[in-house]
Amino acid sequence: MSDLFLVIDVGTTGLRAAILDDRLAIIDYEYRSAPPDVPFEGLAEFDAALLSASVLDACRTVMRRNDAVVAVGITNQRASTVVWSRSTGQPIAPGIGWQDLRTITECIVARAELGWSVAPNQSITKLAAILAAHPDHDLGDLCFGTIDSWLAWTLTNGAIHVSDGTNMSTTTTGMRIADGSNWAVDRLAHFGIDPTVLPTVVDSASVVGDATALPGSPPIAALIGDQQASLIGQGCVSPGDAKLTLGTGGMLDVVTGSAPPTEIARNAAGTLALPTWQLGGELTWGAEGIMLSAGTNIEWLRDDLGIIDTCSASHDIAEQCTGTDGVVYVPALLGLATPQWDYGARGTLLGLTRGTGRADVVRAVLDGVAHRSADLVEAVVADTGVSIDTLRLDGGMAENPTLVQGVADATGVAVQVSPTTEATSRGAAFLAGLAVGRWTDVTDVADLWNPVRTVQPSPDVDRPALRTRWADATERAGGWHRDLSALDF
């Protein structure tokens, strides 16, 4: 009989409790919508108590339909911040989501006065903001955590306050020193954070406690950030292994090895150092490139322009033309991240003529996401020196054949499509199994990688010419809002 694993996967807009077997196949799941609250532009909050209640309900529901699970894994959106009371077990304030920009001034000041690279999507200024807003609370009674930490506390009925090395990394929280081995005490002091509120940092695969809030009290055996879980879930465990997740936004992650970064800063080509997992107290490292908007552009075609009825229809419409007839779209609806990091860039549609039709525009939007994917690949290669000859792809956009072919053509490498759009669950399940002895080494996951198809670059595509035109279009999209373009974190 196959071992079964329960994975709790909390994303930006929803959560899923999934049952996976020991081939990492999802055999059952429960989904709950959990979008952030946006009380004002630039703010993103969530009700942490409601989130944990929804997680418990989804877990209990899916567990009733299946045999007992041997372990639980938790994977989550990174940097979203919760502060709660040890004595009551309740949050003292709304959680602050990773997209929240309320602390942008503090980040600018830290950069100007101290030369520190601190971004508003990291936890450190979010935690400082919550503590400053609630000065009457006894610090000895408070716990800080990212979503994994909060859920581990909830599932064990307050028995553990932990998080793993990926969720507590410098990239995610801004609170660790460059190599991820300890807390950055100077930063904690500057932002008024008492170390007593911080979680114990544990391995990504380790039994940390029993989920007594769930039937049978299975052990919690894995905690890991969502992009790192997706990396492992797609069998990327050796230097040069790379995966691309294209959902609402896009993330390219590559494994580089054991060498840690030496400073807390973006790399020269705009990627970020990424701890890919922690085992035996040691971090393995990689690099990450970020695309701020991917699937958002398809939703824009559907919801705002109304030129497609469904997101999946973008493939059917784009298929009506073999190219864009010179139309280029830069998907910068929220600015450009890697490699430009231009928050003032904006979406740009170029090359329109009287003969431009719906199919040309839809195809240009898909091609734009593909070229942004190629930007990330080129940046990662430039920053790390690794060679990427195959790209593994997951996320909702991986179901679009036109997009997948476009990624292969723009990057010039083969694209292997994940058997599930949510490889995060596969990665968390594997780590949970590793912790309880189902597997013996992290490299065992490579044998479980089973792409549904491999797409090769088209031999008829003049890639250098397309990339040259793309570079020109991207330059034109930049600097639209000069004040925002001047920001640098």
Residue pairs with C-beta under 8 A, 6 or more apart in sequence:
1 67
2 21
2 22
2 23
3 21
3 22
3 70
3 433
3 438
4 19
4 20
4 21
4 22
4 27
4 66
4 67
4 68
4 69
4 70
5 19
5 20
5 21
5 22
5 69
5 70
5 71
5 72
5 73
5 429
5 432
5 433
6 17
6 18
6 19
6 59
6 62
6 63
6 69
6 71
6 72
6 73
6 214
6 218
7 16
7 17
7 18
7 19
7 20
7 72
7 73
7 74
7 75
7 424
7 425
7 428
7 429
7 432
8 15
8 16
8 17
8 55
8 58
8 59
8 72
8 73
8 74
8 75
8 76
8 151
8 428
9 15
9 16
9 17
9 18
9 75
9 76
9 226
9 229
9 422
9 424
9 425
9 428
10 34
10 51
10 55
10 74
10 75
10 76
10 77
10 147
10 151
11 76
11 77
11 226
12 35
12 36
12 77
12 97
12 98
12 99
12 248
13 33
13 34
13 35
13 36
13 248
14 31
14 32
14 33
14 34
14 35
15 31
15 32
15 34
15 51
15 54
15 55
15 58
16 29
16 30
16 31
16 32
16 58
16 422
16 425
17 29
17 30
17 55
17 58
17 59
17 61
17 62
17 63
18 26
18 28
18 29
18 30
18 62
18 422
18 425
18 429
19 26
19 27
19 28
19 29
19 62
19 63
19 66
19 69
20 26
20 27
20 425
20 426
20 429
21 27
22 433
22 438
23 448
24 233
24 426
24 429
24 430
24 445
24 448
25 419
26 420
26 422
26 425
26 426
27 66
28 62
28 65
28 66
29 62
29 425
30 58
30 59
30 61
30 62
31 58
32 54
32 55
32 57
32 58
34 46
34 50
34 51
34 54
36 44
36 45
36 46
36 97
36 99
37 44
37 45
37 46
37 47
37 94
38 44
38 45
39 45
42 100
42 101
42 102
42 104
43 100
43 101
43 102
44 96
44 97
44 98
44 99
44 100
45 94
45 95
45 96
45 97
45 100
46 80
46 94
46 95
46 97
47 91
47 94
47 95
48 82
48 84
48 91
48 94
48 95
48 150
49 90
49 91
51 95
51 147
51 150
52 150
52 151
52 154
55 151
55 154
56 154
56 155
56 213
56 214
59 214
60 214
60 215
63 69
63 214
63 215
63 216
64 215
68 215
68 216
68 218
69 216
69 218
70 218
70 433
70 436
70 438
71 207
71 218
71 219
71 220
71 221
71 222
71 432
71 433
71 435
71 436
72 155
72 211
72 214
72 218
72 219
72 220
72 221
72 222
72 432
73 220
73 221
73 222
73 223
73 224
73 428
73 429
73 431
73 432
74 147
74 148
74 151
74 152
74 220
74 222
74 223
74 224
74 428
75 148
75 222
75 223
75 224
75 225
75 226
75 229
75 424
75 425
75 427
75 428
76 146
76 147
76 148
76 151
76 167
76 225
76 226
77 97
77 98
77 147
77 226
78 98
78 146
78 166
78 167
78 172
78 225
78 226
78 227
79 98
79 121
79 122
79 123
79 126
79 146
79 172
79 173
80 95
80 96
80 97
80 98
80 123
80 146
80 147
81 95
81 96
81 123
81 126
81 127
81 130
81 144
81 145
81 146
82 91
82 95
82 144
82 145
82 146
82 147
82 149
82 150
83 91
83 92
83 93
83 127
83 130
83 131
83 134
83 142
83 143
83 144
83 197
84 90
84 91
84 92
84 142
84 143
84 145
84 150
84 153
85 91
85 92
85 137
85 141
85 142
85 143
86 141
86 142
86 143
86 158
86 161
87 141
89 153
89 154
89 157
89 158
92 130
92 134
92 137
92 142
93 130
93 133
93 134
95 150
96 102
96 126
96 129
96 130
98 121
99 121
100 120
100 121
100 126
101 120
102 120
102 129
103 120
103 125
103 126
103 128
103 129
104 120
104 487
106 118
106 125
106 128
106 129
106 191
107 118
107 119
107 120
107 125
107 489
108 487
110 116
110 118
110 190
111 117
111 118
111 488
111 489
114 190
116 187
116 264
117 264
117 265
117 266
117 489
118 124
118 125
118 174
118 187
118 489
119 174
119 489
120 489
122 171
122 172
122 173
122 174
123 144
123 146
123 172
123 173
123 174
123 175
124 173
124 174
124 175
124 187
124 188
124 191
124 193
125 174
125 191
127 144
127 191
127 193
127 197
128 191
128 192
128 193
131 137
131 139
131 142
131 192
131 193
131 197
132 192
139 194
139 196
139 197
140 196
142 197
143 149
143 153
143 161
143 197
143 199
144 193
144 197
144 198
144 199
145 152
145 153
145 161
145 163
145 199
146 163
146 167
146 168
146 172
146 173
148 163
148 164
148 167
148 223
148 224
148 225
149 161
149 162
149 163
149 167
149 199
149 223
152 160
152 161
152 162
152 163
152 208
152 209
152 220
152 223
153 159
153 160
153 161
154 213
155 209
155 211
155 212
155 213
155 214
155 220
156 209
156 210
156 211
156 212
156 213
156 220
157 212
157 213
159 209
159 210
159 212
160 200
160 208
160 209
160 220
161 199
161 200
162 199
162 200
162 201
162 202
162 208
162 209
162 223
163 199
163 200
163 201
163 202
163 223
164 201
164 202
164 203
164 204
164 223
164 224
164 225
164 278
165 180
165 201
165 202
165 203
165 204
165 275
165 277
165 278
165 283
166 172
166 204
166 224
166 225
166 228
166 275
166 276
166 277
166 278
167 173
167 223
167 224
167 225
168 175
168 176
168 180
168 199
168 201
169 176
169 180
169 225
169 274
169 275
169 283
170 176
170 177
170 178
170 180
170 184
170 261
170 264
170 273
171 272
171 273
171 274
171 275
171 288
172 225
174 184
174 187
174 264
175 183
175 184
175 187
175 188
175 193
175 198
176 182
176 183
176 184
177 183
177 184
177 264
178 260
178 261
178 262
178 263
178 264
178 273
179 260
179 261
179 262
179 283
180 260
180 275
180 283
181 260
181 283
183 195
183 198
184 264
185 195
188 194
188 195
201 278
202 208
202 223
202 278
203 278
203 279
203 280
203 281
203 435
204 222
204 223
204 224
204 228
204 277
204 278
204 279
204 431
205 221
205 222
205 277
205 279
205 431
205 432
205 434
205 435
205 442
206 221
206 222
206 435
207 219
207 220
207 221
207 435
207 436
208 219
208 220
208 221
208 223
209 219
209 220
210 217
210 218
210 219
210 220
211 217
211 218
211 219
211 220
219 435
219 436
221 431
221 432
221 433
221 435
221 436
222 428
222 429
222 431
222 432
222 434
222 435
224 232
224 277
224 427
224 428
224 431
226 424
227 245
227 251
227 253
227 274
227 288
227 424
228 253
228 274
228 275
228 276
228 277
228 427
229 423
229 424
229 425
229 426
229 427
229 428
229 431
230 243
230 245
230 251
230 253
230 394
230 423
230 424
230 427
231 241
231 243
231 253
231 255
231 276
231 286
231 427
232 276
232 277
232 426
232 427
232 430
232 431
232 442
232 445
233 394
233 418
233 423
233 424
233 425
233 426
233 427
233 428
233 429
233 430
233 445
234 243
234 392
234 394
234 416
234 418
234 423
234 426
234 427
234 449
235 241
235 392
235 445
235 446
235 447
235 448
235 449
236 242
236 243
236 253
236 254
236 255
236 392
237 255
237 442
237 443
237 445
237 446
238 255
238 443
238 446
239 255
239 256
239 257
239 386
240 254
240 255
240 386
240 387
240 388
240 389
241 254
241 255
241 392
242 252
242 253
242 254
242 255
242 377
242 380
242 386
242 388
242 390
242 391
242 392
243 252
243 253
243 254
243 391
243 392
243 393
243 394
243 423
244 250
244 251
244 252
244 373
244 376
244 377
244 391
244 392
244 393
244 394
244 395
244 407
245 251
245 252
245 253
245 393
245 394
245 395
245 423
246 291
246 294
246 295
246 369
246 373
246 393
246 394
246 395
246 396
246 397
246 398
246 403
247 294
247 295
247 395
247 396
247 397
248 293
248 294
248 295
248 296
249 290
249 291
249 292
249 293
249 294
249 295
249 296
250 290
250 291
250 294
250 369
250 372
250 373
250 376
250 395
251 288
251 289
251 290
251 291
252 288
252 289
252 290
252 291
252 338
252 373
252 376
252 377
252 380
253 274
253 276
253 286
253 287
253 288
254 286
254 287
254 288
254 380
254 384
254 386
254 388
255 276
255 284
255 285
255 286
256 285
256 286
256 287
256 384
256 386
257 284
257 285
258 282
258 284
258 285
259 285
260 273
260 283
260 285
261 273
261 285
266 272
266 341
267 273
267 287
267 383
267 384
268 382
268 383
269 338
269 339
269 378
269 379
269 380
269 382
269 383
270 289
270 337
270 338
270 339
270 340
270 341
270 379
270 383
271 287
271 288
271 289
271 338
271 339
271 376
271 379
271 380
271 383
271 384
272 287
272 288
272 289
272 290
273 285
273 286
273 287
273 288
274 285
274 286
274 287
274 288
275 283
275 284
275 285
275 286
276 283
276 284
276 285
276 286
277 283
277 284
277 431
277 442
278 284
279 442
286 384
287 380
287 383
287 384
289 337
289 338
289 339
289 375
289 376
289 377
289 379
289 380
290 337
290 338
290 376
291 331
291 337
291 338
291 369
291 372
291 373
291 375
291 376
292 332
292 333
292 334
292 335
292 336
292 337
293 331
293 332
293 333
293 334
293 347
294 331
294 369
294 372
294 395
294 397
295 311
295 395
295 396
295 397
296 331
296 333
296 334
297 329
297 331
297 333
297 347
297 365
297 368
297 369
298 308
298 311
298 314
298 365
298 366
298 397
299 311
300 333
300 347
301 307
301 308
301 314
301 361
301 362
301 365
302 308
302 309
302 310
302 311
307 358
307 361
307 362
308 314
308 317
308 362
311 396
312 399
312 400
314 362
314 365
314 366
314 400
314 402
314 403
315 366
315 400
315 401
315 402
315 403
317 358
317 359
317 362
317 363
318 359
318 362
318 363
318 366
318 402
319 402
320 359
321 357
321 359
321 360
321 363
323 363
324 351
324 360
324 363
324 364
324 367
325 351
325 353
325 355
325 356
325 360
326 351
326 353
327 349
327 350
327 351
327 352
327 356
327 360
327 361
327 363
327 364
328 349
328 350
328 351
328 364
328 367
328 368
328 469
328 470
328 473
329 347
329 348
329 349
329 350
329 361
329 364
329 365
329 367
329 368
330 336
330 345
330 347
330 348
330 349
330 350
330 368
330 473
330 474
330 476
330 477
331 347
331 365
331 368
331 369
331 372
332 342
332 345
332 346
332 347
332 348
332 477
333 346
333 347
335 342
335 343
335 344
335 345
335 346
335 484
336 342
336 345
336 474
336 477
336 478
338 375
338 376
338 379
339 375
339 378
339 379
340 474
340 478
341 488
341 489
342 478
342 479
342 485
343 481
343 484
343 485
343 487
344 478
344 479
344 480
344 481
344 482
344 483
344 484
344 485
344 486
344 487
345 477
345 478
345 479
345 480
345 485
346 477
346 480
346 481
347 477
348 473
348 476
348 477
349 361
349 364
350 473
350 476
363 402
366 400
366 402
366 403
366 406
367 406
367 410
369 397
369 403
369 406
370 403
370 406
370 407
370 409
370 410
370 411
371 406
371 410
371 466
371 467
371 470
373 391
373 407
373 410
373 411
374 407
374 410
374 411
374 412
374 467
374 470
375 474
377 388
377 391
377 411
377 413
380 386
380 388
381 387
381 388
388 413
389 413
389 414
390 413
390 414
390 415
390 416
391 407
391 408
391 411
391 413
391 414
391 415
391 416
392 415
392 416
392 418
392 449
392 451
393 404
393 407
393 415
393 416
393 417
393 418
394 417
394 418
394 420
394 421
394 422
394 423
395 421
396 421
397 403
398 404
398 417
398 418
398 421
399 421
404 415
404 417
404 455
405 455
405 458
407 415
407 455
408 414
408 415
408 455
408 456
408 457
408 458
409 457
409 458
409 461
409 463
409 466
410 463
410 466
410 467
410 470
411 457
412 457
412 463
413 457
414 454
414 455
414 456
414 457
415 454
415 455
416 451
416 453
416 454
416 455
417 451
417 452
417 453
417 454
417 455
418 451
418 452
419 450
419 451
419 452
420 426
426 448
427 445
430 439
430 444
430 445
430 448
433 439
434 440
434 441
434 442
434 444
439 445
457 463
478 485
479 485
